[in-house]
Structures are given as structure tokens and as C-alpha cells.
Amino acid sequence: MRAIWSGAIGFGLVNIPIKLYSAIEDSTLDLDMLDKKDHANIKFQRVNENTGRVVKWEDIVKGYKYNDDYVVLEDEDFEKANPEKSHVIAINEFVKEDSISSMYYENVYYAEPAKGGERAYALLREALKESDKVALGSFVMRTKENFCMLKADGDVVLLLKLRFPQEIRDSKEVAAPAKTSVKPAELKMALALINQLTPKKFDITKYKDTYTDALMKIIESKAKGKRIAKPKFKIVHNKTKDIMAQLKESIEKSKKAS
């Protein structure tokens, strides 16, 4: 794995040198864009708006439009904005993990101790476990400030990038049926279905990306010149509006499946 950020975790006066690695890899197929006529690869180019000429990466700079003109920013300008946050993940406070809604979760990274930081890293990890809390902080990565959570997970400290509160839209924009009453009998039946679908022991590894495997079989068949018939599928809506009847039928199907 290649480190995407290196710096330190600021735990009080203790600085823990670390490297961040992406904890996620995409399971989808890497599809290329092709010209329909001859299957030639489509290339995207960076073109100068005025001249129409292609611009090399090394000749591209970042700029901000200010008073109808552009202010060009160099790499060091981004660091000058806040040198500390560019190098240190400053822990601001510790909270219970369930106090952070999952709506704030964005990406997850592995934090690995750099040379000389092993003991301090282990101390923070064990302290997070013992306190049953997570750490909240912020740092700058790729010219952007990131709100983050540090949590212990086995032998590793995870960094979960969080969304800032102002990035979460107000749920009042959603027309949710808050005033709609729920019948006690229907609620009881819904809870029975939940219990029916609750395993005695949960194993998340049983969830797999089966669509990618199925798509790969289509690709292999087409590569061999085989024609694939489109399977028939239609969403059948239950004709009855009786929720109790639908729940009872769901429970019966669940029982048969198990």
C-alpha cells in the first residue's frame, strides 16, 4: 500500500508520527470508455480555453477567481494557511462513538505508526479501548481541511473522515410522514419480522459483491461470441393495502427460507 498522508497525531503534548493508508479498495470492474465505431480508447485532455491547445500537467496551476481576476496559488500557499493542520491531526476532544451519527461518516483509513512512534501509538490505541471512546480532530489533506474520528479497532487505529455539520442537509427538506399514526398491532408484527430476520450470530463477511462476478461472466461469454438472453424481471407490487397481511406473509416466507 502507498501512504496518502504522513504527519503526526497530537495527543496532548505527545506527538505520534503516523502514515495514513486507504482502508478501502473498489470491488467494481475497471471499465474503459470506447468509441462506439472502432472501440478506440477515449482520452480526456486538458485544453487551454483560449488557444485550444493541450496543456501538460506540469504547466497547470490552481487559481481562485477574485474580483474578476485569478489569484494563482502555489503548493506552499496551502501550507501557509495552517502549517500545523497540514502536518498534525490535533485531537480536540473524546466522545462516545454513538454520539456521532453515521450520516457524518465519509471515508476510512488505516493509521500506521512511523518509525519511533510505536509505543505512543500503542498507548493511544489502548487508551481508546479502555475508555470506550473515540477522538475527534481535524487536519489538512490535499488542500482541504478534514474533520475526523480516531478509533481503536483490534491492533489498529482507524481514522474515519467525517463530514462537517454544515455539509449535512436539514432533514426537514424530506417529506417524511411524521404525523402518520402507527397501529400497535402492525408495530408488533413488524417487530416480529425484525426478530425473525435477526441472526443469532452476525457475520458481516457473508455479504459479497455478487453483481461484479455476474457481470464478469457476461463479459467472458461475450468474449467467446455467445449471445446472452436478457432475463425477464418485473417488480410486482402487492395488490392488497393491508399492511398486517403483508407482514404476516413476509414472516411466513422468512420462516420457509430459514
Residue, then its C-alpha position, 0 to 999 in steps of 0.5 A: m500500500r502507498a501512504i496518502w498522508s504522513g504527519a503526526i497525531g497530537f495527543g496532548l503534548v505527545n506527538i505520534p508520527i503516523k502514515l495514513y493508508s486507504a482502508i478501502e479498495d473498489s470491488t467494481l470492474d475497471l471499465d474503459m470508455l470506447d468509441k462506439k465505431d472502432h472501440a478506440n480508447i477515449k482520452f480526456q485532455r486538458v485544453n487551454e480555453n483560449t488557444g485550444r491547445v493541450v496543456k501538460w500537467e506540469d504547466i497547470v496551476k490552481g487559481y481562485k477567481y477574485n474580483d474578476d481576476y485569478v489569484v494563482l496559488e502555489d503548493e506552499d500557499f496551502e501550507k501557509a494557511n495552517p502549517e500545523k493542520s497540514h502536518v498534525i491531526a490535533i485531537n480536540e476532544f473524546v466522545k462516545e462513538d454513538s454520539i456521532s451519527s453515521m450520516y457524518y461518516e465519509n471515508v476510512y483509513y488505516a493509521e500506521p505508526a512511523k518509525g519511533g512512534e510505536r509505543a505512543y501509538a500503542l498507548l493511544r490505541e489502548a487508551l481508546k479501548e479502555s475508555d470506550k471512546v473515540a477522538l475527534g480532530s481535524f487536519v489538512m489533506r490535499t488542500k482541504e481541511n478534514f474533520c475526523m474520528l480516531k478509533a481503536d479497532g483490534d491492533v489498529v487505529l482507524l481514522l474515519k473522515l467525517r463530514f462537517p455539520q454544515e455539509i449535512r442537509d436539514s432533514k426537514e427538506v424530506a417529506a417524511p410522514a411524521k404525523t402518520s399514526v402507527k397501529p400497535a398491532e402492525l408495530k408488533m408484527a413488524l417487530a416480529l419480522i425484525n426478530q425473525l430476520t435477526p441472526k443469532k450470530f452476525d457475520i458481516t463477511k457473508y455479504k459479497d459483491t455478487y453483481t461484479d462476478a455476474l457481470m464478469k461472466i457476461i463479459e467472458s461469454k461475450a468474449k467467446g461470441k455467445r449471445i446472452a438472453k436478457p432475463k425477464f424481471k418485473i417488480v410486482h407490487n402487492k395488490t392488497k393495502d393491508i399492511m398486517a397481511q403483508l407482514k404476516e406473509s413476509i414472516e411466513k416466507s422468512k420462516k420457509a427460507s430459514 
